[in-house]
Amino acid sequence: MKKSIVVSALLLALTFLNAEAAEKLPIDRVTGLIEDIGLQDVKENCTVCHTGRFIVVNGGDKKFWTFKVGLMRKAFGLWKLKPDAKERIINYLSMHYSKKHNVTVEEN
């Protein structure tokens, strides 16, 4: 019981640290997405068809993003991704866009 409480507390702390770290990372001027490992893969494979705003408003965990990437391939013609690129994309999206965000027209 004590172990599960400690583990839960650590996971919660890491979530907040990730959120704080993401706030300090620079934003890509072209896509409006956070600059970090995996962004280049997202730019080469995702934002060639849709804007970065589409990503921001569709937040989720790894399972969610794995589903979304598969959906893009099956329903919208996304080409087959190299396994390492797919992994970087899903890791990037689930790390930086795990929650949905409201985006207004005025935002750059």
Order of alpha helices (4+ residues) and beta strands (2+ residues): alpha-alpha-alpha-alpha-alpha
